[in-house]
């Protein structure tokens, strides 16, 4: 049981925005746009990313709480601030952190209508709902919550570390429609998941019973599935052994899975373009280094008897606490198993509508459809990502400006669960074939990171051939 709650606390507070890349979505001059929409309209003949530098992205967010809420300089002590914050949060609030690193990225045009891209990237993705009732019970106890149930279904989190090997094809159907698909193979490094938990703990008044209170643990069923956890936390594992194990898992030496991305772009008229994609429709088979931690059962107790100086036969004090623990162990079962399990990837959906105006600085090219040669783009975008209790989504609007054939900027405003003041900026510039870009969300929050609820950063360097 201690291991179960240790993992729960670890994942609840490890993250502090998921994978909404509105600043890179449908940027026709960047290869990374194919990772957000394999059916994007692109205007280059090939690309080669600098290993480990072609794309790095990190995003983290928390709804309802910031670092400042806990560590603010005030007259209250930190314990009071923690209690106040925990009471304010709900079981729908959540914490998330995502990181991606492109190891290899390249692509080349097969002919006028087909573009092939491939690569390898590493990804971390952690997500946890705030376990409201269990957290209150651990932090405050049940003294002020008589006849109030504590719901253990509030415990829900997922965590992944994996390598992704991918191959994508972008195909121009005609002057209006471009489609694309990307096949992915997943090599799992680490996974932890605890969803669909249930059960309730409640203390009731029983003035006519043997004690004034009676405690109920009803239909408790908690399960934490892990793969790669036991090896990573083995105290006898050296740094060299741990590194070798991670490298092995990165190259299909552990758990594996498969998935697919689909996308399309449709030119409605000279100025209006619609696009959409669905990413990471896939699953993982967790079969190596698997451990499952279970805690389940029902129990009712009237509590411990007062510890009067009674003695058992033989003159020894009666071990009340040991007796109580034995009773709990008989009714609430703590098990560790090694059962394989399947995890689904958190699929994402993107949809956008763009209005283009103004002539482009770029010269005419067979790669660039006539009605895509615009200096300015105004767009609206929807993003959603599947999480254990449903879809988390964001809405963005953006202005994209090509100042020259080598320099462009995008300014975006996004509304999501974290903020209504999220302003982001992307800058991309190219010197001959060498391209570098930088994108950051929630710029206002950078003035005071302690008070911000989310942050996102993306950057990369590569060679793009036009």
N, C-alpha and C positions, 0 to 999 in steps of 0.2 A: 504493500500500500504506500509506503514512503516513497518508493521509486515512482509510482504512478503520479503522486502529487508533485514530486520533484520535476518531472517532465512537464506537467501542466503549468507550473509556475515558470519554468524556463521559457516555454513558448509563449506564454501570455505576456511576459514583460521583455522579451528579446527584441521585438520590433517596436518601434516606438509609438500609399499610392501604389498602386499596383503597377500595371504595365501600359498605361495610357500614354502613347507617344504621339500626341497630337501635333507636336512641333516638327516631327519627321514624316508624318503621314502624307503621302502623295506629293512629296518633294521630288519632282521628276529628275533632278540632277544628282540625287544621292542614291547609291546602291541600297542603303538601309531602308529606303521606302519599300523595297521588295519584301522585307521582313515584316512589315506591317500590312502590306497588301501585295501578294504575289501576282495580282492582276493589274498592278499600277501601270500607268502610261509613263514610259521612261525615254530619255533622249541621249543615251550613251551606248557605245559599242562594246565596252568591256571595263572591268575594274579589278584591281588587286589591292586588298587591304594590307596594311602593315601589320604583321603578326602581333597580336595582343594589344594593338593600338587602333585598329579600325573602328571599334566601337566599345566604349565602356559606358554603362548606364547604372544609376543607382537611384532608388526612390524609397521613401519611408513616410509613413503617416499614422496618425492616431486621431480618432474622432472623440471629441469631448474632453480631451486632456492634453496639456502641453507640459514641458519640463518646468516652465515658470510656475505652474499651478502647485507643484510639489516643493520647489526650491526657491520660491520667492522670498524676498527679504521683508518679513513682517513680524508682528508681535506674537503670532501663534507659533507653536513648535511644529516640527516636521510631522510628528505623529497625528496631530490635529488636522494638518493639511491633507495627509494621506487619507484619513477617515472621511473628511469632508468631500474629497474628490471621489472616493469609492462610492459614497452614498449618492453623488450626483450622476455618476455613470449608470448606464443601463446595460442589459445583456445584449442589446443590439449594437452597442459601441464596439469598435474593433481596432486592432493594431496590425500593421502590415509593413513588410520590408521586402524589396526585390532588388536583385543585382544581376547584371548580365555582362559578360566579357567575351568578345569575339576573339577566338584563337586564330582561325583561318577564315578568310573571306575572299572569294573570287568569282568572276563571271565573264562570259564572252557571248557575243552575238553569233548565232549559228547561221542566220540569214536575215533578210529584211523583216521577217515576221516572228522569229523565235529568238529568245534570249535565255541562256542557261546560266544558273547561278548555283553555287555550292559553298559549303563552309562548315565550321565547327564553332560552337559557342558553349560557354559554361553559364549556368543559371542557378541562382538561389532564390527561393520564394517562401516566405513565412507569413502566415496569416492566423490570427487568433481573435475570437470574440472575447469580450471581457466577461469572465465567469462571475457575474455579480453576486449571486447568492453564496456560492462556496467561499468567495473572497471575503464577504462580510462575516460569514461564520468563523473563518480562521482569524480575522483581524479583531472582531469585536465579541465573539462568542454569542450565545443565545439568550443571555440574561434579559436584554431589552426586546426580545423577539418571541415572547411566549405566544403560542397559538399561531405563529407565522411560519409557513413552510419555507424551507430552503430547497430550491430546485437545482438538482445536479445536471439537468440537461443544458444548463448555461455553459458547461465546459465543452468547448469545440475549437479545435485548432488543427492546422496542417503545416507541414514544413518539408521542403525538398531541396536537395542539392544534386545536380545532375549535369551531364554533358549531352549536347544535342548535335547530331550529325545530320545534315540536311542537303537536299538536292531539289532545286525548283526550276520550273519552266514557265516563262512568260510568253504568251502567244497573242499576236494581233489577228483578230478574226476579220475585221474590215475597218473602214475609216471611222466607225463609231464605237466598236466594241473590242476591248482587250481583256483576256482572261488569264488566269494563272493558277498554278498549284505547286505545293511544296511538300515533299515526303520527308518525314523526320524519324530518326532512330534515336531513342533515349537510352543513355547508360547511367544508371542510378548510382550515386555515391552515398547518399544518406536520405532517409525518409522517416518522418514521425507523423502520426495522425491519430486524432481522437475525436470522433464525431458520433452522432446518434446515441449519446449517453442518456441515461434516465435515472429517476429515483428522487426521493424526497426525504428530508430530515425535518422533524417537527417536535417541539416540546409543548405538551398540553398541561393545563391545570388539572390535577386530580386530587382535590382536597380530601376526598373520602377514601383514597387509596392508601397503600402502605407508605408512600411518600407524597409530598405535595405536588410533585411534577412527575410526568411520565414521558420518556423520550422514545420516539419512533423513527426507525430507519426503514423506509418502505420501498420495496422493489428497486433497490440500488443495483445499477448495472453500469460500471465504468470500464472502458477498454482503451488502452493505448497501444497501437501497433507501431513497431519500429523496425527498420532495417539499416544496418551499418552503425547502429548506436553502440552496441556492446563492444565492438572493436575500437571505436573512437574513444570510448571512456575507460578502456582497460588500462589500469595503472601500470601493468607490466609491459605495455607496448612502448617501445622506444620511438623517438622522433623519426628515425630512419625507417622503421617498420611501418609506422603510421603513414609516412609519405609514400612509401612503396605500395601500401594498400589502397590509398586514394588514387594513385596513378593506375593501378590495376582496375579499379572500379570505373575509372574514366574511360577505359578502353574495353568495355563489355566484359569485365572480369567479375561483375556482380549482378545486379538486377537490370533488366532491360524492358524496353517498351517501344511503341511505335505510334505515330500520329501523322496528321496531314493538315495543311493550311490551304484554304481556297479563297480566291478573290477575283474581282472584276472591276473594270472601269467602263462607263458608258457615256459617250458624248451626246447629249440631248439635242443641242444646237450649237451654233457658233460660239456662244459664250457660257453655256451651262453644262456642267459635267457632274455626273453622279458616280459614286464608287462605294464599294463595300468589301468586307472580308470577314472570314471566321478562321481563327487560329487555334492551333493545338487541340484539335479533335483527336484525342488519343488517350492511352492508358499505359500503366506500368505494372509489370508482374514482379512483386516483391517476394523473392524466394531465397536470397542469400543473407546470412547473418541476421536472421529474423527473430525478434522476440516480441511477445505480446504480453502486456501486463493487465490482468483482470481483477476487478474487485466487485463482488455482487452478493446479493442476498437481502433478507429482511430481518429486523430485530426489534424487540420492544424491551425496555428496561425501566425500572423505577429508580435507577441510580444506585450509588453506593450507600451502604448503611453507614451511620455515624461511626467514626473510628474510636469507639470507647476502648479502654484498656482491657478488652476481653482476651482471653487466651484459649488456644485450642488444647486438646488433650496433649500432655507432654510438656506443657508450660510455655509453648511458643505462641507469639502473637499471631492472630488470624490474618492471613495474607489477602485482605480484601481486594487490593488492586490486581493481584495475580488471578484471583477468582474471576474478577470482572473481565480481564483480558481474555481468559479462557472462554468465557461465555460469548464474548464478541467473536472470537476466532471460530467458534462452533457455528455461528449463524451468518457472519459476513465472511465470505471466502476470498482469500488473496491467492491468486494463481499466476504463474509465469509459464507461458506456452511458447512453442516454436511453430506456429501455423502460418503458412503462406497466405498472402492477401493481395488484392488488386487495388490500385489507386488510379483515379481518373485525373488527367491533367486539368488545370483550371482554364477552360477554353475562354477565348476572348472574341468579341464581335466589334467591328468598326463599320460605320456608315457615314458618308459625307456627301455634301452638295456644295459645289464651287461655282462661283460666277467670275469669269475672267474678262478683263477689259484692258485696253492699251496695247500697243504693238510691242513685241519683244525686241530686245537688242540682238538676239541670236539670228544668224543667217538662216535662210531656208534649208531644210534638210528632210530627206525622205523619212527620217525617224520621227519627225515632229509634225503632227497633223496640223493642218492649216488653222483650225479653230483652237489649237492649244498654244499658239504663239502670242501669249499675253504677258505684259509687264506686271500686271496687278492681278491678284486673286483674292476674292472674298469668299470665305467658307464657313460652313457650320458642320459640326461633327458630333456623332454619338459614339460612346465607347461603353462596353459592358464586359464584366468578367465574372465567371461563375465561381461562387463561393459556397461553403456547405449549406447555408440557409437561404440561398437565392442569389440573384444577380446584383452586383454592385456596379453602378454606372456613373458616367460623367458626360456633361454637355460642354462643347467648346465652340467658340467662334474665333476666326483668325483673319488676319490680313497678311498676305504674302506679296513681297515686292522684289522684283529683279532689277537691281540698279544697273547691272551690266551683265554681259554673258559670263562673267567670272565672280560676281558678288550678288548675294541675295540675303534677305532677312524675312523672318516671319514673327509677327506679334500675335499672341493668342490670349484669350480670356476664357477661363474654365470654371464651371460650377460643379462641385462634387461634394461628397460627404465631409470633406475636410475644411473647405473654405468657400466663401463667396467672393473672395478678392484675389483669386489666383491669376496673376498675369505672368505669362512666359515669353521668352524671346529665344529665337534660333538665328544664328549667323553662320553662313557658309561662304567660303571663298576658295578660289582655285588659282594656282600659279602654274601655268602650262598644264601638266597632267596631275599635279599634286593638289589634293583637296583636303581641307580641314574644316570641321564644323564644331560648333559648341551650342548647346541648348540647355536652358534652365527654366524650371517652373517656379511659381510662387516667389517672384522677385522681391515683392514687398516684405516677405518673411525673412529675407536675408539681412534686413536691417536689425532684426532681433530674433535670432534663431531659437532662443529659449521660449518665446511666445508663439512660435509658428506650429501649426498642426501637421504640416507636410513639407517635403522638399524633394526635388527631383533634378538630376543632373545627367546630361548625355554629351559625350564628346568622342571624336574619332578622326583618324587620318588615313588616307588611302590614295591610290592612283586611279583616276577615272579617265577613260579614253573616249573621246567624242569624234 
